[in-house]
Amino acid sequence: MPEGTEEQRTHIIAHLERLNTNVEKQMSISYGLRNGVIYGLGFVIGSTVLSAFIVTLVLQFFNDTLFGDVVHWIVRTLR
C-alpha cells in the first residue's frame, strides 16, 4: 500500500488541526448564543415584514367588503 510523502502528511495534519479548531469554536456557548440571537432577530423582522405585506395586500383587495372592515379594525386596534 503506497504511503504519502511527509509533505502530504503535514498538509493533512494542518487541515485536521484547522477543522478541530473550527469545531471547537462552533461548539462554544458564545457561538451558539450569538447565532441564536441573529437567527431570532431575522425571524422576527422577516415575520413582521411578511405580515405587513400580507395585510397591505388584503386591504388593497378587500377594502370595500366586510373582511376589509375587519382588517381595518384590527390594524386600528394594534396601533
PDB file of N, CA, C and O in Angstrom, chain B, residues numbered from 101:
ATOM      1  N   MET B 101       0.840  -1.167   0.000  1.00  0.00           N
ATOM      2  CA  MET B 101       0.000   0.000   0.000  1.00  0.00           C
ATOM      3  C   MET B 101       0.889   1.235   0.000  1.00  0.00           C
ATOM      4  O   MET B 101       1.703   1.415   0.906  1.00  0.00           O
ATOM      5  N   PRO B 102       0.738   2.087  -1.011  1.00  0.00           N
ATOM      6  CA  PRO B 102       1.643   3.245  -1.095  1.00  0.00           C
ATOM      7  C   PRO B 102       1.345   4.253   0.003  1.00  0.00           C
ATOM      8  O   PRO B 102       0.189   4.538   0.316  1.00  0.00           O
ATOM      9  N   GLU B 103       2.387   4.769   0.561  1.00  0.00           N
ATOM     10  CA  GLU B 103       2.246   5.765   1.610  1.00  0.00           C
ATOM     11  C   GLU B 103       2.556   7.141   1.031  1.00  0.00           C
ATOM     12  O   GLU B 103       3.354   7.269   0.103  1.00  0.00           O
ATOM     13  N   GLY B 104       1.911   8.177   1.594  1.00  0.00           N
ATOM     14  CA  GLY B 104       2.120   9.523   1.112  1.00  0.00           C
ATOM     15  C   GLY B 104       3.453  10.075   1.572  1.00  0.00           C
ATOM     16  O   GLY B 104       4.114   9.531   2.456  1.00  0.00           O
ATOM     17  N   THR B 105       3.805  11.129   0.965  1.00  0.00           N
ATOM     18  CA  THR B 105       5.058  11.766   1.346  1.00  0.00           C
ATOM     19  C   THR B 105       4.871  12.516   2.656  1.00  0.00           C
ATOM     20  O   THR B 105       3.746  12.738   3.105  1.00  0.00           O
ATOM     21  N   GLU B 106       5.954  12.891   3.245  1.00  0.00           N
ATOM     22  CA  GLU B 106       5.919  13.626   4.518  1.00  0.00           C
ATOM     23  C   GLU B 106       5.215  14.971   4.349  1.00  0.00           C
ATOM     24  O   GLU B 106       4.544  15.442   5.267  1.00  0.00           O
ATOM     25  N   GLU B 107       5.366  15.584   3.188  1.00  0.00           N
ATOM     26  CA  GLU B 107       4.713  16.870   2.910  1.00  0.00           C
ATOM     27  C   GLU B 107       3.184  16.712   2.892  1.00  0.00           C
ATOM     28  O   GLU B 107       2.459  17.568   3.399  1.00  0.00           O
ATOM     29  N   GLN B 108       2.709  15.617   2.306  1.00  0.00           N
ATOM     30  CA  GLN B 108       1.268  15.358   2.264  1.00  0.00           C
ATOM     31  C   GLN B 108       0.718  15.117   3.669  1.00  0.00           C
ATOM     32  O   GLN B 108      -0.364  15.593   4.014  1.00  0.00           O
ATOM     33  N   ARG B 109       1.469  14.381   4.463  1.00  0.00           N
ATOM     34  CA  ARG B 109       1.036  14.128   5.841  1.00  0.00           C
ATOM     35  C   ARG B 109       0.959  15.433   6.629  1.00  0.00           C
ATOM     36  O   ARG B 109      -0.004  15.674   7.357  1.00  0.00           O
ATOM     37  N   THR B 110       1.964  16.256   6.480  1.00  0.00           N
ATOM     38  CA  THR B 110       1.977  17.541   7.175  1.00  0.00           C
ATOM     39  C   THR B 110       0.793  18.393   6.734  1.00  0.00           C
ATOM     40  O   THR B 110       0.165  19.058   7.558  1.00  0.00           O
ATOM     41  N   HIS B 111       0.490  18.376   5.454  1.00  0.00           N
ATOM     42  CA  HIS B 111      -0.644  19.133   4.908  1.00  0.00           C
ATOM     43  C   HIS B 111      -1.964  18.618   5.486  1.00  0.00           C
ATOM     44  O   HIS B 111      -2.825  19.412   5.862  1.00  0.00           O
ATOM     45  N   ILE B 112      -2.125  17.316   5.560  1.00  0.00           N
ATOM     46  CA  ILE B 112      -3.348  16.720   6.093  1.00  0.00           C
ATOM     47  C   ILE B 112      -3.482  17.036   7.589  1.00  0.00           C
ATOM     48  O   ILE B 112      -4.572  17.367   8.056  1.00  0.00           O
ATOM     49  N   ILE B 113      -2.403  16.936   8.322  1.00  0.00           N
ATOM     50  CA  ILE B 113      -2.447  17.227   9.753  1.00  0.00           C
ATOM     51  C   ILE B 113      -2.811  18.690   9.990  1.00  0.00           C
ATOM     52  O   ILE B 113      -3.569  18.997  10.911  1.00  0.00           O
ATOM     53  N   ALA B 114      -2.284  19.588   9.176  1.00  0.00           N
ATOM     54  CA  ALA B 114      -2.626  21.009   9.311  1.00  0.00           C
ATOM     55  C   ALA B 114      -4.114  21.231   9.072  1.00  0.00           C
ATOM     56  O   ALA B 114      -4.753  22.001   9.789  1.00  0.00           O
ATOM     57  N   HIS B 115      -4.663  20.559   8.071  1.00  0.00           N
ATOM     58  CA  HIS B 115      -6.106  20.671   7.798  1.00  0.00           C
ATOM     59  C   HIS B 115      -6.933  20.119   8.961  1.00  0.00           C
ATOM     60  O   HIS B 115      -7.931  20.724   9.352  1.00  0.00           O
ATOM     61  N   LEU B 116      -6.530  18.997   9.503  1.00  0.00           N
ATOM     62  CA  LEU B 116      -7.247  18.416  10.629  1.00  0.00           C
ATOM     63  C   LEU B 116      -7.203  19.328  11.850  1.00  0.00           C
ATOM     64  O   LEU B 116      -8.197  19.451  12.565  1.00  0.00           O
ATOM     65  N   GLU B 117      -6.078  19.960  12.091  1.00  0.00           N
ATOM     66  CA  GLU B 117      -5.984  20.891  13.216  1.00  0.00           C
ATOM     67  C   GLU B 117      -6.909  22.090  13.016  1.00  0.00           C
ATOM     68  O   GLU B 117      -7.546  22.546  13.966  1.00  0.00           O
ATOM     69  N   ARG B 118      -6.986  22.603  11.781  1.00  0.00           N
ATOM     70  CA  ARG B 118      -7.902  23.711  11.497  1.00  0.00           C
ATOM     71  C   ARG B 118      -9.352  23.278  11.670  1.00  0.00           C
ATOM     72  O   ARG B 118     -10.167  24.032  12.204  1.00  0.00           O
ATOM     73  N   LEU B 119      -9.676  22.079  11.226  1.00  0.00           N
ATOM     74  CA  LEU B 119     -11.035  21.560  11.399  1.00  0.00           C
ATOM     75  C   LEU B 119     -11.391  21.424  12.877  1.00  0.00           C
ATOM     76  O   LEU B 119     -12.496  21.780  13.288  1.00  0.00           O
ATOM     77  N   ASN B 120     -10.463  20.915  13.665  1.00  0.00           N
ATOM     78  CA  ASN B 120     -10.706  20.776  15.099  1.00  0.00           C
ATOM     79  C   ASN B 120     -10.927  22.142  15.753  1.00  0.00           C
ATOM     80  O   ASN B 120     -11.788  22.284  16.621  1.00  0.00           O
ATOM     81  N   THR B 121     -10.160  23.131  15.342  1.00  0.00           N
ATOM     82  CA  THR B 121     -10.327  24.485  15.877  1.00  0.00           C
ATOM     83  C   THR B 121     -11.702  25.027  15.520  1.00  0.00           C
ATOM     84  O   THR B 121     -12.373  25.624  16.362  1.00  0.00           O
ATOM     85  N   ASN B 122     -12.127  24.824  14.277  1.00  0.00           N
ATOM     86  CA  ASN B 122     -13.447  25.304  13.857  1.00  0.00           C
ATOM     87  C   ASN B 122     -14.570  24.588  14.599  1.00  0.00           C
ATOM     88  O   ASN B 122     -15.558  25.219  14.975  1.00  0.00           O
ATOM     89  N   VAL B 123     -14.436  23.296  14.814  1.00  0.00           N
ATOM     90  CA  VAL B 123     -15.463  22.537  15.530  1.00  0.00           C
ATOM     91  C   VAL B 123     -15.543  23.014  16.979  1.00  0.00           C
ATOM     92  O   VAL B 123     -16.641  23.164  17.516  1.00  0.00           O
ATOM     93  N   GLU B 124     -14.408  23.252  17.614  1.00  0.00           N
ATOM     94  CA  GLU B 124     -14.403  23.748  18.986  1.00  0.00           C
ATOM     95  C   GLU B 124     -15.083  25.111  19.068  1.00  0.00           C
ATOM     96  O   GLU B 124     -15.833  25.375  20.008  1.00  0.00           O
ATOM     97  N   LYS B 125     -14.830  25.966  18.101  1.00  0.00           N
ATOM     98  CA  LYS B 125     -15.447  27.290  18.080  1.00  0.00           C
ATOM     99  C   LYS B 125     -16.959  27.176  17.910  1.00  0.00           C
ATOM    100  O   LYS B 125     -17.717  27.884  18.572  1.00  0.00           O
ATOM    101  N   GLN B 126     -17.394  26.287  17.026  1.00  0.00           N
ATOM    102  CA  GLN B 126     -18.821  26.132  16.771  1.00  0.00           C
ATOM    103  C   GLN B 126     -19.546  25.468  17.937  1.00  0.00           C
ATOM    104  O   GLN B 126     -20.757  25.638  18.076  1.00  0.00           O
ATOM    105  N   MET B 127     -18.853  24.733  18.758  1.00  0.00           N
ATOM    106  CA  MET B 127     -19.473  24.071  19.899  1.00  0.00           C
ATOM    107  C   MET B 127     -19.519  24.972  21.134  1.00  0.00           C
ATOM    108  O   MET B 127     -20.106  24.593  22.148  1.00  0.00           O
ATOM    109  N   SER B 128     -18.918  26.143  21.065  1.00  0.00           N
ATOM    110  CA  SER B 128     -18.894  27.020  22.236  1.00  0.00           C
ATOM    111  C   SER B 128     -20.254  27.661  22.464  1.00  0.00           C
ATOM    112  O   SER B 128     -21.048  27.816  21.537  1.00  0.00           O
ATOM    113  N   ILE B 129     -20.505  28.028  23.709  1.00  0.00           N
ATOM    114  CA  ILE B 129     -21.794  28.620  24.074  1.00  0.00           C
ATOM    115  C   ILE B 129     -21.936  30.001  23.458  1.00  0.00           C
ATOM    116  O   ILE B 129     -23.022  30.367  23.011  1.00  0.00           O
ATOM    117  N   SER B 130     -20.869  30.765  23.429  1.00  0.00           N
ATOM    118  CA  SER B 130     -20.967  32.121  22.880  1.00  0.00           C
ATOM    119  C   SER B 130     -21.317  32.085  21.386  1.00  0.00           C
ATOM    120  O   SER B 130     -22.075  32.928  20.907  1.00  0.00           O
ATOM    121  N   TYR B 131     -20.777  31.129  20.666  1.00  0.00           N
ATOM    122  CA  TYR B 131     -21.093  30.985  19.247  1.00  0.00           C
ATOM    123  C   TYR B 131     -22.567  30.641  19.056  1.00  0.00           C
ATOM    124  O   TYR B 131     -23.244  31.222  18.207  1.00  0.00           O
ATOM    125  N   GLY B 132     -23.059  29.693  19.853  1.00  0.00           N
ATOM    126  CA  GLY B 132     -24.467  29.309  19.760  1.00  0.00           C
ATOM    127  C   GLY B 132     -25.395  30.431  20.158  1.00  0.00           C
ATOM    128  O   GLY B 132     -26.429  30.639  19.523  1.00  0.00           O
ATOM    129  N   LEU B 133     -25.036  31.163  21.208  1.00  0.00           N
ATOM    130  CA  LEU B 133     -25.856  32.284  21.656  1.00  0.00           C
ATOM    131  C   LEU B 133     -25.909  33.387  20.596  1.00  0.00           C
ATOM    132  O   LEU B 133     -26.973  33.928  20.296  1.00  0.00           O
ATOM    133  N   ARG B 134     -24.747  33.706  20.038  1.00  0.00           N
ATOM    134  CA  ARG B 134     -24.690  34.749  19.004  1.00  0.00           C
ATOM    135  C   ARG B 134     -25.526  34.352  17.788  1.00  0.00           C
ATOM    136  O   ARG B 134     -26.292  35.164  17.269  1.00  0.00           O
ATOM    137  N   ASN B 135     -25.384  33.120  17.337  1.00  0.00           N
ATOM    138  CA  ASN B 135     -26.165  32.676  16.179  1.00  0.00           C
ATOM    139  C   ASN B 135     -27.648  32.613  16.501  1.00  0.00           C
ATOM    140  O   ASN B 135     -28.477  32.927  15.647  1.00  0.00           O
ATOM    141  N   GLY B 136     -27.996  32.212  17.715  1.00  0.00           N
ATOM    142  CA  GLY B 136     -29.398  32.176  18.109  1.00  0.00           C
ATOM    143  C   GLY B 136     -30.025  33.556  18.101  1.00  0.00           C
ATOM    144  O   GLY B 136     -31.157  33.730  17.650  1.00  0.00           O
ATOM    145  N   VAL B 137     -29.285  34.543  18.603  1.00  0.00           N
ATOM    146  CA  VAL B 137     -29.801  35.917  18.610  1.00  0.00           C
ATOM    147  C   VAL B 137     -29.956  36.433  17.181  1.00  0.00           C
ATOM    148  O   VAL B 137     -30.969  37.050  16.851  1.00  0.00           O
ATOM    149  N   ILE B 138     -28.972  36.187  16.346  1.00  0.00           N
ATOM    150  CA  ILE B 138     -29.034  36.660  14.960  1.00  0.00           C
ATOM    151  C   ILE B 138     -30.195  36.005  14.218  1.00  0.00           C
ATOM    152  O   ILE B 138     -30.959  36.691  13.538  1.00  0.00           O
ATOM    153  N   TYR B 139     -30.336  34.683  14.341  1.00  0.00           N
ATOM    154  CA  TYR B 139     -31.437  33.991  13.661  1.00  0.00           C
ATOM    155  C   TYR B 139     -32.789  34.420  14.229  1.00  0.00           C
ATOM    156  O   TYR B 139     -33.759  34.560  13.484  1.00  0.00           O
ATOM    157  N   GLY B 140     -32.854  34.626  15.538  1.00  0.00           N
ATOM    158  CA  GLY B 140     -34.098  35.064  16.159  1.00  0.00           C
ATOM    159  C   GLY B 140     -34.531  36.435  15.673  1.00  0.00           C
ATOM    160  O   GLY B 140     -35.701  36.643  15.352  1.00  0.00           O
ATOM    161  N   LEU B 141     -33.588  37.373  15.617  1.00  0.00           N
ATOM    162  CA  LEU B 141     -33.913  38.705  15.109  1.00  0.00           C
ATOM    163  C   LEU B 141     -34.327  38.650  13.644  1.00  0.00           C
ATOM    164  O   LEU B 141     -35.257  39.343  13.230  1.00  0.00           O
ATOM    165  N   GLY B 142     -33.643  37.836  12.872  1.00  0.00           N
ATOM    166  CA  GLY B 142     -34.009  37.689  11.469  1.00  0.00           C
ATOM    167  C   GLY B 142     -35.410  37.126  11.306  1.00  0.00           C
ATOM    168  O   GLY B 142     -36.161  37.555  10.430  1.00  0.00           O
ATOM    169  N   PHE B 143     -35.757  36.166  12.149  1.00  0.00           N
ATOM    170  CA  PHE B 143     -37.094  35.583  12.088  1.00  0.00           C
ATOM    171  C   PHE B 143     -38.151  36.620  12.439  1.00  0.00           C
ATOM    172  O   PHE B 143     -39.174  36.711  11.761  1.00  0.00           O
ATOM    173  N   VAL B 144     -37.918  37.404  13.491  1.00  0.00           N
ATOM    174  CA  VAL B 144     -38.884  38.408  13.916  1.00  0.00           C
ATOM    175  C   VAL B 144     -39.044  39.491  12.852  1.00  0.00           C
ATOM    176  O   VAL B 144     -40.164  39.872  12.514  1.00  0.00           O
ATOM    177  N   ILE B 145     -37.940  39.978  12.334  1.00  0.00           N
ATOM    178  CA  ILE B 145     -38.006  41.037  11.312  1.00  0.00           C
ATOM    179  C   ILE B 145     -38.670  40.508  10.050  1.00  0.00           C
ATOM    180  O   ILE B 145     -39.515  41.185   9.464  1.00  0.00           O
ATOM    181  N   GLY B 146     -38.299  39.312   9.629  1.00  0.00           N
ATOM    182  CA  GLY B 146     -38.893  38.725   8.433  1.00  0.00           C
ATOM    183  C   GLY B 146     -40.384  38.477   8.598  1.00  0.00           C
ATOM    184  O   GLY B 146     -41.160  38.719   7.674  1.00  0.00           O
ATOM    185  N   SER B 147     -40.788  37.997   9.762  1.00  0.00           N
ATOM    186  CA  SER B 147     -42.211  37.764  10.017  1.00  0.00           C
ATOM    187  C   SER B 147     -42.998  39.064  10.001  1.00  0.00           C
ATOM    188  O   SER B 147     -44.115  39.117   9.487  1.00  0.00           O
ATOM    189  N   THR B 148     -42.412  40.114  10.567  1.00  0.00           N
ATOM    190  CA  THR B 148     -43.073  41.413  10.593  1.00  0.00           C
ATOM    191  C   THR B 148     -43.258  41.964   9.188  1.00  0.00           C
ATOM    192  O   THR B 148     -44.330  42.458   8.840  1.00  0.00           O
ATOM    193  N   VAL B 149     -42.213  41.877   8.392  1.00  0.00           N
ATOM    194  CA  VAL B 149     -42.299  42.383   7.019  1.00  0.00           C
ATOM    195  C   VAL B 149     -43.318  41.574   6.218  1.00  0.00           C
ATOM    196  O   VAL B 149     -44.122  42.141   5.477  1.00  0.00           O
ATOM    197  N   LEU B 150     -43.285  40.264   6.366  1.00  0.00           N
ATOM    198  CA  LEU B 150     -44.222  39.416   5.628  1.00  0.00           C
ATOM    199  C   LEU B 150     -45.665  39.690   6.046  1.00  0.00           C
ATOM    200  O   LEU B 150     -46.542  39.789   5.188  1.00  0.00           O
ATOM    201  N   SER B 151     -45.923  39.814   7.339  1.00  0.00           N
ATOM    202  CA  SER B 151     -47.295  40.078   7.777  1.00  0.00           C
ATOM    203  C   SER B 151     -47.758  41.462   7.344  1.00  0.00           C
ATOM    204  O   SER B 151     -48.925  41.632   6.994  1.00  0.00           O
ATOM    205  N   ALA B 152     -46.871  42.455   7.357  1.00  0.00           N
ATOM    206  CA  ALA B 152     -47.246  43.783   6.873  1.00  0.00           C
ATOM    207  C   ALA B 152     -47.579  43.750   5.392  1.00  0.00           C
ATOM    208  O   ALA B 152     -48.519  44.409   4.946  1.00  0.00           O
ATOM    209  N   PHE B 153     -46.811  42.987   4.633  1.00  0.00           N
ATOM    210  CA  PHE B 153     -47.069  42.856   3.199  1.00  0.00           C
ATOM    211  C   PHE B 153     -48.418  42.182   2.950  1.00  0.00           C
ATOM    212  O   PHE B 153     -49.182  42.613   2.086  1.00  0.00           O
ATOM    213  N   ILE B 154     -48.705  41.134   3.703  1.00  0.00           N
ATOM    214  CA  ILE B 154     -49.978  40.418   3.530  1.00  0.00           C
ATOM    215  C   ILE B 154     -51.154  41.307   3.918  1.00  0.00           C
ATOM    216  O   ILE B 154     -52.166  41.334   3.219  1.00  0.00           O
ATOM    217  N   VAL B 155     -51.030  42.037   5.031  1.00  0.00           N
ATOM    218  CA  VAL B 155     -52.114  42.934   5.443  1.00  0.00           C
ATOM    219  C   VAL B 155     -52.331  44.018   4.395  1.00  0.00           C
ATOM    220  O   VAL B 155     -53.473  44.371   4.101  1.00  0.00           O
ATOM    221  N   THR B 156     -51.252  44.549   3.829  1.00  0.00           N
ATOM    222  CA  THR B 156     -51.374  45.568   2.778  1.00  0.00           C
ATOM    223  C   THR B 156     -52.105  45.012   1.565  1.00  0.00           C
ATOM    224  O   THR B 156     -52.985  45.672   1.013  1.00  0.00           O
ATOM    225  N   LEU B 157     -51.747  43.805   1.150  1.00  0.00           N
ATOM    226  CA  LEU B 157     -52.427  43.191   0.008  1.00  0.00           C
ATOM    227  C   LEU B 157     -53.901  42.946   0.302  1.00  0.00           C
ATOM    228  O   LEU B 157     -54.761  43.206  -0.540  1.00  0.00           O
ATOM    229  N   VAL B 158     -54.189  42.444   1.497  1.00  0.00           N
ATOM    230  CA  VAL B 158     -55.580  42.169   1.871  1.00  0.00           C
ATOM    231  C   VAL B 158     -56.382  43.464   1.883  1.00  0.00           C
ATOM    232  O   VAL B 158     -57.519  43.492   1.411  1.00  0.00           O
ATOM    233  N   LEU B 159     -55.804  44.528   2.414  1.00  0.00           N
ATOM    234  CA  LEU B 159     -56.510  45.816   2.432  1.00  0.00           C
ATOM    235  C   LEU B 159     -56.749  46.348   1.026  1.00  0.00           C
ATOM    236  O   LEU B 159     -57.769  46.986   0.769  1.00  0.00           O
ATOM    237  N   GLN B 160     -55.816  46.088   0.117  1.00  0.00           N
ATOM    238  CA  GLN B 160     -55.989  46.552  -1.265  1.00  0.00           C
ATOM    239  C   GLN B 160     -57.100  45.786  -1.970  1.00  0.00           C
ATOM    240  O   GLN B 160     -57.888  46.378  -2.708  1.00  0.00           O
ATOM    241  N   PHE B 161     -57.172  44.486  -1.753  1.00  0.00           N
ATOM    242  CA  PHE B 161     -58.136  43.667  -2.476  1.00  0.00           C
ATOM    243  C   PHE B 161     -59.525  43.668  -1.847  1.00  0.00           C
ATOM    244  O   PHE B 161     -60.520  43.553  -2.564  1.00  0.00           O
ATOM    245  N   PHE B 162     -59.616  43.794  -0.526  1.00  0.00           N
ATOM    246  CA  PHE B 162     -60.896  43.668   0.159  1.00  0.00           C
ATOM    247  C   PHE B 162     -61.269  44.939   0.907  1.00  0.00           C
ATOM    248  O   PHE B 162     -61.842  44.871   1.994  1.00  0.00           O
ATOM    249  N   ASN B 163     -60.957  46.078   0.348  1.00  0.00           N
ATOM    250  CA  ASN B 163     -61.143  47.342   1.049  1.00  0.00           C
ATOM    251  C   ASN B 163     -62.620  47.657   1.298  1.00  0.00           C
ATOM    252  O   ASN B 163     -62.954  48.191   2.355  1.00  0.00           O
ATOM    253  N   ASP B 164     -63.498  47.347   0.372  1.00  0.00           N
ATOM    254  CA  ASP B 164     -64.902  47.737   0.488  1.00  0.00           C
ATOM    255  C   ASP B 164     -65.786  46.642   1.051  1.00  0.00           C
ATOM    256  O   ASP B 164     -67.004  46.815   1.117  1.00  0.00           O
ATOM    257  N   THR B 165     -65.224  45.545   1.449  1.00  0.00           N
ATOM    258  CA  THR B 165     -66.036  44.433   1.931  1.00  0.00           C
ATOM    259  C   THR B 165     -65.986  44.356   3.448  1.00  0.00           C
ATOM    260  O   THR B 165     -65.249  45.097   4.099  1.00  0.00           O
ATOM    261  N   LEU B 166     -66.771  43.458   3.995  1.00  0.00           N
ATOM    262  CA  LEU B 166     -66.800  43.240   5.438  1.00  0.00           C
ATOM    263  C   LEU B 166     -65.423  42.800   5.929  1.00  0.00           C
ATOM    264  O   LEU B 166     -64.975  43.211   6.999  1.00  0.00           O
ATOM    265  N   PHE B 167     -64.761  41.962   5.137  1.00  0.00           N
ATOM    266  CA  PHE B 167     -63.435  41.488   5.537  1.00  0.00           C
ATOM    267  C   PHE B 167     -62.464  42.650   5.637  1.00  0.00           C
ATOM    268  O   PHE B 167     -61.637  42.702   6.547  1.00  0.00           O
ATOM    269  N   GLY B 168     -62.566  43.582   4.698  1.00  0.00           N
ATOM    270  CA  GLY B 168     -61.715  44.764   4.739  1.00  0.00           C
ATOM    271  C   GLY B 168     -61.961  45.590   5.981  1.00  0.00           C
ATOM    272  O   GLY B 168     -61.016  46.124   6.562  1.00  0.00           O
ATOM    273  N   ASP B 169     -63.222  45.709   6.406  1.00  0.00           N
ATOM    274  CA  ASP B 169     -63.552  46.435   7.626  1.00  0.00           C
ATOM    275  C   ASP B 169     -62.959  45.744   8.853  1.00  0.00           C
ATOM    276  O   ASP B 169     -62.484  46.406   9.776  1.00  0.00           O
ATOM    277  N   VAL B 170     -62.988  44.443   8.857  1.00  0.00           N
ATOM    278  CA  VAL B 170     -62.409  43.699   9.966  1.00  0.00           C
ATOM    279  C   VAL B 170     -60.903  43.935  10.029  1.00  0.00           C
ATOM    280  O   VAL B 170     -60.354  44.149  11.110  1.00  0.00           O
ATOM    281  N   VAL B 171     -60.236  43.898   8.885  1.00  0.00           N
ATOM    282  CA  VAL B 171     -58.792  44.120   8.853  1.00  0.00           C
ATOM    283  C   VAL B 171     -58.475  45.551   9.283  1.00  0.00           C
ATOM    284  O   VAL B 171     -57.506  45.773  10.009  1.00  0.00           O
ATOM    285  N   HIS B 172     -59.283  46.531   8.843  1.00  0.00           N
ATOM    286  CA  HIS B 172     -59.084  47.916   9.283  1.00  0.00           C
ATOM    287  C   HIS B 172     -59.222  48.026  10.798  1.00  0.00           C
ATOM    288  O   HIS B 172     -58.440  48.723  11.445  1.00  0.00           O
ATOM    289  N   TRP B 173     -60.214  47.341  11.363  1.00  0.00           N
ATOM    290  CA  TRP B 173     -60.409  47.379  12.807  1.00  0.00           C
ATOM    291  C   TRP B 173     -59.208  46.776  13.537  1.00  0.00           C
ATOM    292  O   TRP B 173     -58.768  47.302  14.559  1.00  0.00           O
ATOM    293  N   ILE B 174     -58.684  45.670  13.006  1.00  0.00           N
ATOM    294  CA  ILE B 174     -57.503  45.026  13.623  1.00  0.00           C
ATOM    295  C   ILE B 174     -56.317  45.961  13.556  1.00  0.00           C
ATOM    296  O   ILE B 174     -55.591  46.105  14.540  1.00  0.00           O
ATOM    297  N   VAL B 175     -56.101  46.604  12.413  1.00  0.00           N
ATOM    298  CA  VAL B 175     -54.962  47.498  12.261  1.00  0.00           C
ATOM    299  C   VAL B 175     -55.102  48.698  13.209  1.00  0.00           C
ATOM    300  O   VAL B 175     -54.132  49.092  13.856  1.00  0.00           O
ATOM    301  N   ARG B 176     -56.302  49.276  13.291  1.00  0.00           N
ATOM    302  CA  ARG B 176     -56.516  50.406  14.204  1.00  0.00           C
ATOM    303  C   ARG B 176     -56.310  49.978  15.649  1.00  0.00           C
ATOM    304  O   ARG B 176     -55.755  50.739  16.441  1.00  0.00           O
ATOM    305  N   THR B 177     -56.744  48.781  16.007  1.00  0.00           N
ATOM    306  CA  THR B 177     -56.590  48.291  17.366  1.00  0.00           C
ATOM    307  C   THR B 177     -55.125  48.079  17.710  1.00  0.00           C
ATOM    308  O   THR B 177     -54.705  48.372  18.829  1.00  0.00           O
ATOM    309  N   LEU B 178     -54.352  47.578  16.775  1.00  0.00           N
ATOM    310  CA  LEU B 178     -52.952  47.309  17.034  1.00  0.00           C
ATOM    311  C   LEU B 178     -52.112  48.578  17.105  1.00  0.00           C
ATOM    312  O   LEU B 178     -51.044  48.571  17.718  1.00  0.00           O
ATOM    313  N   ARG B 179     -52.563  49.646  16.503  1.00  0.00           N
ATOM    314  CA  ARG B 179     -51.812  50.902  16.563  1.00  0.00           C
ATOM    315  C   ARG B 179     -51.950  51.466  17.933  1.00  0.00           C
ATOM    316  O   ARG B 179     -51.399  52.528  18.222  1.00  0.00           O
TER     317      ARG B 179
END
